[in-house]
Amino acid sequence: MSAEAVIRLSARGLNVEILPDSGGRISAFWSETGGERTDWFVPQPKPGDADSGSTAWGSFPLVPFSNRIRDGRFTWDGEEHRIAASEKNAPHAIHGHGRSVPWDVGDVSETRAALSYTYPGEDWPFPYRARQVFDLVDGALSVSLELENTGTKDMPGGLGHHPYLPWRDGPVLATSFGSIWPAVDGVLPAGPEAVPGDLDFSGSNGRKLPRGLDTGFGSWSGHALVKWRGAGLSLEIDASETLSHVILFTPEGKPFFCVEPVTHCIDAINLDAKGVAGTGIRAVSPEGSLVASMKFRPGVDRR
């Protein structure tokens, strides 16, 4: 497929576009009713737009780990590994490889697309195969992920997705977390703590999201509701049990925010090696797989 190839899925006014050659990334997710378009993820900027150089759009897969690994170093089964420091202006590895490699296209229909890629074990010292399946069904976008260990020894593994949601008039989040993993060293946590009252989003009414977060939360209920009350819009996020953590990213002054369902906390491999419980990092055995899934269900009430 060409570099500009786009897969478009549509079902009953709900639409998603996917870029297989650009990290298997969702470039747009929107609904259209009566000629009116509502974007649920920030859409990819068009050439010539003022923000055409921005990377804060759509949603990309987090494979084979989520978020940061301190200094691009970790120890696994007694062996120390070093991987590329891929975070801009920082010494850490971030977000894995899935977002930066082309994905092979499998079965595609009007409402469903399957993508995959095979990693031989280079920078990340473990070979694996990754799969994504996108499905528009029952008024929602379903995204399924699989990480298969194709090597001969256990490997650490993690999965997730990184959606950029429009800030609009300021979102309200309703969900339940059992712990917070606050940063104590730049953006890296040392372990879980009790959720403070001003970041308790539980209850049916939730709480307005504050700016300035780049923070992990654990023991997630697996269900979240985002509301843009002034616009009469909402987005439900439901996730499988393996996605027990969430990263909230709400940078100051930006027109977006992120609610990232993930399997593990920030720097989970290194924290797990220190004996910190509840990191969520998984040991994936040879020929074994780690799987995760999530659904994004839009809602509109402009009465």
ABEGO torsion letter per residue (X at the ends): XBAABBBBBBBGGBBBBBBAABGGBBABBBBBBGGBBBBABBBBBBBGBAAAABABBEBBBBOABBEBBBGGBBBBGGBBBBBBBABBGBABBBGEAAAABBBBBBBBBAABBBBBBBBAGBABABBBBBBBBBBBBGGBBBBBBBBBBABABBBBBBBEBBBBBBAEAEBBBBBBBABBBBBABEABBAEBBBBBAAABABEAAEBBBBBGBBBBBBGBAGBBBBBBAAAGBBBBBBBBAABABBBBBBBBGBABBBBBBBABBBGAAAAAAAGBBGAGBBBBBBGBBBBBBBBBBBBBBAX
